[in-house]
Each structure stands twice: as structure tokens, then as C-alpha cells.
Amino acid sequence: MSPIGSMMMHLFVHLLILSVAFANNPPPPSPPVHQDELGGNGNEQQFTAVMETTRDPSPYATFIDHDTILQSLGWETTSFADYPSVCDSDAKRVLMPLIPELGLPNSFIRYDCERLVQDLKHHRMTGRWSERAVLEEFFFALTDIPPEDEVVWSEVGLVSSGKWLSDSDHCNWDGITCGSTTIGPGARGMDDDDARKSRCNGKMDVDQLLDIPCPPKTAVTKIDLTSIPRLNGTLINNLYMLTNLHRLNLMKNKIQGSVPASFSEFKKLEFLDVSDNRMSSQLPRNLPSTLEEVWFENNNFTGHIPHDFERFKNLRFIDLSNNQISGTIPGYFTDMSRLNSLVLAGNKLTGSIPDFHAPAMDVLDFSDNKLTEMPDIFPPDLSELKLGSNKLKGPFPNLEVFESLDLLNVTGNEFTGEVPTELDLDDSDEYLNLWLSFGCDKSTLCKPGHDILCSPGYFSPVGAVSELGPCQICPLSESELNKKKLGQTTCSSKDYIAGDVNGDGVLSEREILQLFYVFTNGPEWGSDFQKHWENVNTQTCDLPGISCGGEGEVIAITPNNAKLCAGSSDCQGLPSELSLLKSLQIIGLSGASKLKGSVPSEFGRLEKLNILKLDKCSSLTGTIPTEIGNLKSLKILDLSNSGFSGTLPSELGQLSDLTTLNLGLNSFSGSIPSTVTQMKSLKQLVLSRCKLTGRIPENIQNLQQLENLELYGNRLTGSIPSKLSGMESLKRLDVFSNRLTSSLPAELGTLRNLQIIHAKENLLSGTIPAVIGVLPSLTWFDVSNNNITGTIDSSFGLSPSLVDFKVGGNRIHGKIPVQLCLNNKVNEGLTSKYGCDAILCPLGTYSTAGFATSKSECKPCPSGKSSLHLGASECVRITQNQILGMFFDVMGGESWDEEERRGWKTLPNECDWAGVSCDDNGELNTLAFQIRHT
């Protein structure tokens, strides 16, 4: 039989199977079309007659005219009318579409009719929506996702793994805590009475006719949704209907808008945290007087601090820092008896600081404002006072309260004179770490008082001892000294040298390492490091995590297991001064997930650096500096699984000795620079999941030593370069989950060391080259979920090394090689159980993977559906158009003459394709196809 004849036989069998599938599984009849979509009783006009008659006592309540709704539905009503438990078909058809007109939350559109009636019933009795209904409305407002867009909201973490919107009890949803309640006001705010209390406790059957609901035994008391992805919407008015809510924590999201005025209706709310969001409005007024903690920092609130806050008699903590608040500090704060912490830093406050009498006050932070006058009285038991970066002037105040402080920051002001010698904070916890870190004592540059303000003739970038080092000498003229200005931050005659403790103007290796320790919050590294690193008398080469060369020079920084930057939001990151360690060969900081900042461009001066490993440093950000191309000795560069962005610098191509380049799992942009093909020593190139675009460099074959090429999970386009034949060392080619087109290059069959070809989830077409099946080391071949056509060559059945073979989700047809089905090493050995089904599901069947697995066998398609090709992951209703399209693929239509393939798969109506004739109903009548014998 000729090849064409053989193809025709395969096609005949293929179509026969499909026809049998259709005969056994005819499609179900279409549902009848109702002529009267709005119902035949003529009441639809009445449904829009919404009047505000039933209301919660709150001015923010939702107004629904329940009597009108009930009467319009034809349901009998009484003075305390109830909704019936059954929702008939007329109600479903009319009530559901009217949700927007009824003033109901938009989340109700996903309810069935029974659920909607249940919530209307609850509202009828209480004037409020149910807790679950409020939480669902809250979810859709916070995520800013329409309720009808189920594909999007179902992927939000709160839904996919946090149980939100599921059928489970809402008290089990992530971030929701429920607690017991006590009997209180009932429906519509009615007062308690002994009879009602007895009824709700199950002791008598009074008020049953009124059907006033008892308070729930459990209710939502806490909501904690901290740092949840996709929370970028707004708050809802109806949240106040959670009448037992004590705690609302929404910190570290991207919530916008304002705090609703309806929050004033909360009766039990004690804790409110919307810090670190994007809220913008004037500071809310009429917040509930029950609040004890208010956290509004790091937003864009504006306006003055409301006088209404004076009502917070139980207030203990309030933080309004880093907003755009103006005006003065209200005097009522000074007399709040329970207030423990008042933080107003980073705003635009002006005027004087009022005298404070608040007896419980522990922390005052007014730094980074425009305040001009100090008070005469501070709280007696104050431990922290921060007044830095204001416009405070005059002689340094000698207030008795200062002597009991643990932390005092008055830098960035315009004080003069001297810091009193008795005012010395070097024994406090905050300053002790700095003094220990830099070896400060009274005989060094760390003079008394410098931990508060540098004295005249000294300076530092912050005006006092800091993590950058002590105050350093600044030569001043006699007239400048006479001004006695405290806290100098600059010096006209010299630059500040961070970490220079002894003041000699040169950083020793020990001082550089101490700066690294301080910048990365060394006291939190762990006790094994702390006891050595904080002792400045410990020799450089005796420091844990430091290796030295033969002459005592530092050659490696590898503080394994050190918790760099842990426990501190003030981490300074990697100091650029590390570039002064001229003999440094290794920087190994893998897994330092809290390490912040970026890679200093000065690292390009480390001419002897061999290894730079900053992988799994997820808090590192910024771009890869172009200066990295100067590291001519670099052999391993691993920045994977971190937070880098920007484009890949072309200077990477200058690293001629580099053997490993791993930049995977970052957020880069742009394409792979062509210069990477100049790195002739490269063995490992990993650029996976980097959000890269563009094409695979055409000259990739220049990397003759390359063994591992991983480019998966990007947005690469174009084809797999056909010039791979020169890459004889290549063992792994991983390009899955891109947008690659064209066909698999046959040149892959020349790479005798190739073990892995992973190209699934692309847009590949064409056929699978038979030559790939004879690769002697091939173990893993996965091209599933592409547009590949044709058959599986018998060479794959003869492969002695093949372990994984996955080609489902393509347009494969024909017979699977028998030897492949008998290979009990392939696909976890499932061929011994399922035979050819473990390779590909046959026509008329499907599985999730496209082949039989231990979790999902190949199952028959549902009634009225079938599969178009081998290895289907789903079944479809097959059309005449699709069958003819399959005919085109099987018969090699792309090679037909131009006239013969006219219209095939390009025109939407298959009856317009060349050689196809249809009857008046559009059904295939004849198919004219010329067979050419070869």
C-alpha cells in the first residue's frame, strides 16, 4: 500500500471511531426557548417599586421595601410578614435579575434564589444582612473583582486555599475568628426584656408569633487579612453590620479610598489597623469611641487631626505616621489617661509641642515634621522620645525627664550649646548595640553625648552616632566653634567615612566587616556570631563566616545560617565598602531572605571574585549593575530566586571564565542579550521564570561547553534555533511554558549527549522528528500541550533509555508503536498496567494528563462529546468543521497545491473549502479529493 493509501486507511479508522462515538453519544436536545422570559403574571413592573420603609436604626442601613417585594411576588404578608422557604420558578425568573434595582449588594448575583430569599428574610427580621453576606460583599469590594468573574476570583488565595466563598462555615475562612456572644439588642434595636431572654435561653415560648430572632451564639469577632495578594479595592459601608466585631486588621495591602463613615456604628470595635495601604482622604471622623488601638501609618491621609478623636477615652496606641497630615498637635492627647504611644512622625505638622501630662505615656514620636517649639513638660515615665528632623531651635534643653529615657532622637534640628554630660544613653538597649558594634568607649571618638548629638567640631551623616559609625572630627574655624552648633551632618573640609572608628581616614578590613555586621542587623544573626562579631577585639580571621588567605587577608564571606537583617525594618543592606576587600574571592549569602537593598555597583571592583551567590535573597531588589562585567575572574554567578528586575546587562558577555549563570525566578524585562553567546566557558545557563521576552539567541550554538539550558516559564517567541547541532555537550534543553512556534528542529537528533527535551506548553507545530527517538541518552521527552501533528515514530519504542514520554494535548493520530506500549520503564512503569493508554488516551476517551495515570485513568467521553485526537485532556462536541480540519492534518494538507487547499481552515464555513460540497442544511454532501500515487 502506498503512503497515501496508508494515511487514508488511518483516516478511515479515525472517522469511523468518531462516527461510532456520535452514534452512541448523541448531543442532548437544545433547551426550549421560553417566549415569556419575564413571566406571565404581569407583575414585573411592580418589582421595581422599592420604597424605604423597613430600616435599621443606623443612618447607614440598607433600605428595602420588603412588603412591596412580597406582595409583588404574590406572597401573603402580615404585619411581621416572612418570606416563604420555597422559591418557585416565577420568583427565580423575576427576582434574580432585579438585584441591582433592589439596592442589594452586587455579591448577591451569584446566589441562587433560595439563598437570596434567605438573606432577604434575615434583613426583614433584623434590618441587617447576614454575616456571611457582609463578608462576601467585603471580599468583592476588597479585591475589586466583579462577582460574575469567577475565573479571576477563584484564583485569589483567600478563595483557592483560604476557604472564602466556599460552602464551609464562614467562621472557618482564613482570617476570620468567631467568638461567643451575649444576648443583647434584637431585631431593629429592640431592648432586651426578661421574657425574650428566657425565650432565647430556651426556657419559654414567648414572642414566638413575632418571630424576632435571637442573637447568634457565635459571631465574627476578629478579621485579620494582613499582606493578602489582590486586596487592592475599597472598604464597604455594610461592614458595620458585623455587630460583634472587636478587631479589624487590614495592614500591608493595597486598599484604596477612605474609611467609611458607617464605621461609627461599630459598638464593640477596639482595634483598627489599615496601615501600609493606599488610603487617601481626610482622616476619618466619628470613629467608634470604643477604640483602644488605631494604626493608620503609611497611607495618604490628609487634613488635620480631628477634634473628634478626643472621644477615645480608652485609647492606648495611635500611629498616624507617614501620611500628609497638617495642622498642629491637638492638646487633648496630653491628658489621655491610658494613652501609651503617640506616633505622628513623617507628616506636615507645625507649631509647638504641647505640654504632656499623660501619666501612662511611654513613646512619643513627632520626628520628620515642621515643629518649632519644645514643651516644658513631658510625661514622667517616658522611655522613647523622637523629635528628629524638625525645626526646633535654641539651647539644648536640660529636662529632667531626659535622664530616664532609653531612646532620645533630636537630630536634624538646630540646637546649640552642649549636651549635658549627665545625659548619656550608652547603657540603653538601643545605643548599647551601636557602642558595642563600633568598640566605642570614653577614650575613643564616641564621646559622651555623641549618642544624642555630635558636639561642636564633630559630624556624622545623621548628626549623632549611628549604624554608619561614630561622630568624626571636623576641623572648624574659631568663629564656627563659637556658634556651638550641635548635631552637624556635613563638614566642608572632609567627607564622612562610614565605619572609620579610629578616625585615621582609612578603613581596615576589620572595620569594613564590622560595617557589614551593623548594616545587616548583626545582633540578630544568632548567638554564635554575636559573641565574636560584637567584640571588636576579635581578630578578623577568627570571625565566624570569614575565611582568610595566607597573609591574613579576607578571601571569603560566607556566614552560613546567619539571619542577616532579621528582626529589623532598618536593614541597610550590603555596604559598598565591601568592594575595598581587594583579595575577596567568594561572597556566599544564599538564603538570606531578609537581606534588603541591591547589589552595589562598586562590587565591580572585586577583581579576584570567583563566586557571587545571592540566591534565595527574596528581599534584594534593583537591577544587575553593568559593572558586573568587570569581574573577569568570576566563575559562578547565582542571583536566582530573588527580587531583581530591569533588563539583563549586555556586559554579562564579558564574563569569559563564567561556568554557571543562574538568574532564574526574578522579574526581569526585555530579551536575552545576544552577548551571552560569547561566554565560551559556560556550562549552566538558567534563565527560567524571569519574564523574559524576545527570541532565543540565534548564535546559541557558540556555547560549545553548555550542558544545561533552562529557559522555561518566560514569554519567549520565535523558534527553537536549528543551529543547535554544534552544542555537543548539551544534556538538558528546557523551554517549556513559552510562546515558541515552528517545529522541533531535526538537528536535535545530532546531540548525542542530550538527555532531556522539555518543550511542553508552547505553540509548536509540525511533526516529531523520528531522529530524536534514536538519541542514545534520551530519558525525558515532553512536548505535550502544543499543536504538533502526525504520528509517533517507532524509534521511540526502541529507545533503551527513555523513562518519560509525554505528547498529549497535541493533534497526534495513528497507531502508537507497540514496543513503546510494552516498555515498562516509561511513565512510571504504568504501561505494564494500562498498556498504550499510559502513552496516550485513545479516541473517544480522555484524562486530565492526556494519558492514564495512577490517579486518573482514560475515561469514556460524556454523552454527546468525543475527542479529536489521541491524548485528549477533555472531550468536546465535535463539529463537521473540526472533522474536516482533522482530515486536512492527517492528509498533509499543508503540502497540497494552492488551489486544492483554498479556504481550508482559513474560511469559517467549511462548505466554502475547495472540494467540499454541502446540502441546503449545510451538511457535508461530497468531498472531492485527488489521491496522488507515489
Steps between C-alpha positions, in 0.01 A plus 500: 500500500633846411566755780194693388293186510623425849406850612154457351457176692597673826259780423219255423551326835523837676174628350329167563581523870369855511178402324446215747558743787237731357256215446537378859517845656266732310499862621210585732212701355517875536293639786167647393487878459249669728304770322410677826842550664358738761211277609139513402339661804571861403655579839849581375433873510413478867838356594671832442271682745762523773415720796702575811266364762691235697818631654775429749527786756840582343497786246726278287254209485389342174139595425286229344119507463437140595120534500500616139734219398287237673175633357646526153601137520145412598601381846264578787625750757414593855628772728808285558497333158753229433646375176396143416761226499428393142609710203288404199594535134315829449686655794833379368439641155385841621678559831859413410543750211369781719782482756659833392162677502419369845810664647655169601877438521642403160635176654139374504507436126681172565228379738233255400145609566470310830815661636379845394163449670679378812701823524195713424327319782791576735491866399125505548545387860811696603552788259845354426643249255636173631866486604583276206334740256696794646829308477434406138423860409816598692707252294385627160552863601849434641615304195325733253389194302145476361308211660413366157870463407543162669810409300690789659373494858527122528878537466532747789676336793216573741277286277735235360658409832329716762144360472341838425175477300493123559211308647680468833403701807632856453656475847747254344612739227862619517536815707155472658460430871164442665427513869211464740247779540263611773132579461465864408278720282290296259322578178491869409678596819227383738600500864546177690229384731483211743252307289713530186815401688318196635377406153849528348634287783239236417299544821167618357318559173416866526503738196494201267230662290716805445783275382766743624831313455726427792859627484740237362697301753815561297585793275793655316721670755830539311608556140872474429595530131863607517711500182247324277568511123233669289346712777506825305139615515302699756316455830123458512236688696323183610797373699349661811230230483755266661375625833730287715823596323778584747805499276552601134852458362558578130863611514751464214262478207415741217159613618389836363238763576387603847378356827118496464306734725284202595786372717359730765227238547740239639415449867779262602793582269822539700775446242515660153808458279505619137870585500724452196225537242412762238215673678450864415248736653479725800546322829164339583273658757238329712700184553359288783592626845579142608831499311812420701748467212505700174764421239479722189870538416646488147199619301403829338259641756472878498343780702527580869480254787126511582378639831269201495791278610460654845215250553748208510511475878646148487764577237837335570684503163461731202734517201428752221857515369605544138187662363427855380346628823533873572402740777611482862516230765164506683524574869254227600768233448692642795239399757395155376544283804554167320699620199828307479637582154441801275677486161447790259832487311541573129221753455468877456419601856597851606501714812616407848496171686245530782584421862427135571351370823378160374609272788513173299696641206803291405578600137478838325610525137457835325805471274509621139247782529529880514464555874673807640474507882580254776260454794591561863336180623529143374329190644686386812556134398589555136754250361521602130495853362558566129504860384752476215475692171286790617577871536567507874746773599683647794725366775475129558232452766609360832182321601500257788285251311778450245711321758255207521466450125613183326493667159527866406521626142526874448725499193423716199405808702685822581601465864806675636719472809604170654323177578507469881764250610255328734274433200665187360300217344784259430359249750159479329420201280458716188844657526685215663504305172653796316763557767592133509500472121749778455705440814407838642623606842576829667857512366405463131305716263173390666499793742236544771184643349585400145234235516255794517667773292851548367665776699646808326800399290360154418256379236324196358241456222218482758651740754570233763646153544316266264537173318740683266746556783596759762514876467822593319719806546424798278763775512312825568610861515481682830191692390325177403587342836359801680161429342500175696264334252407149605436207269700603193414274205760627252852633505628743238859380526463119493267214415357261753650150484242248614640251751823689569507456877861603568476809278812431297313553175561145376270200544673186621360162397373458855315833483350406161371171637364677809311736270355196318396360839328822606333562160339154505378518861777282636358456853222294341732267305506252785694451824782303333581805290414773748746407773791528254394775262392747771839471665716736295806336649420175316755463225370519143586142412336368817156633407243227422418505128830661399786321324847643457797440272855426592579860585190554710302672226125438471422266208146378579184627669270203563307549825292186453179490705541861612163676509604808307264797548266295720277684743563845360327727253809722491731257320750698291589210270842426358745785563689613191815502715524121455652586162812616688582138592742465211577130553137391533424190292165378633179670612257230605177630653254241367165490676527841670131564432483815715803666343383828346639752256673427172836382371740798531651601167833526684512119507636532146837589660543153654746380238571169674140400566432141383158432650205733564200319647202711599236241418182469709544859619139588430518848652787614278375728224630725225685420180815305430767772480679526167830514691463127561655454159833609652525185713732317262580225752135416573408135447163468678230768502181389674234766565204264463175512695549859613330830422708641215340688211595706194672372188788255489819702442683423179822524703433144621661391176835628629513225764710266288592267789143460629385137520165549676249779443176453695259793500177301519191604698540876475292773336713618211373663185620505142678226311801274545801708394679351202830552682435197721612289204850641554543322834692208355565332837134486598364159605181602683265769362183534707264786413173333595190687623657840446219663293734527202371569149650488152673210331761245598831641369578353159867452583427287805703224335815699586469369855686180423547408866136551600341200672181651645278753321192596706275771360161376616217716633571814298326669206750406232383496140641383170639153441745268669823582311589237244871572550517292816698226329831639621404479869635149546521532880132589543314265735185698585284723280214646706281758328154405628226761560607760245347614170737321265374417154613301195601135535752303701828525308623167368849615595421401858555144388871571452562589867617161623521607868150648513298345783207739550277678249231693687294719268140461617249787509625693199356558153714244319364345181624256240587140578736329744827424318563125498872558555434622856382151592845351433688731738699253714465692831147639471312446827237775508302616198203731568340708224144480633245778451622639170361484143715212384346269239589166343584166654749358751798343330590141588852613602362620835382147572855372455667758727693321780523810724154658473322545835253787444310540174218755493342629179133548603305815424617507138343377175662157493328223305576151377628197686730524801812283450444164667849492651436834671182360658697198624782706655433465872753772588304777331272737691558346843457149362128548449519336159509164679153583638337716236689409182476765230261705716805590712643669188188668361129464564328355191232677299172540682670511841683755711690561825637805674856424386401367156617152597418252775658566838464345842258782588310536172432223252379563145122540529234488227379837382162617633190464289503722194874566515817340369870571453658618179844346548695259712592620849206727569468670839138588435216404271320739269194511282660426164378695203514423133753783468732333750477159332596651166780693667630170637475354150717787376764427767506124446524534123786750517290787373779753541675333203196506267495721194383853559166442329436176690554662842305816418293599801595197712514606868514868397136562406252458789245302296636160396248483215708770328819290508636362172358155419227518768132495403212541744122468477251775573530429874876547496571129548789338312381348175816415304874532548709513183859409574759385250739226619845523346686171478872505570 
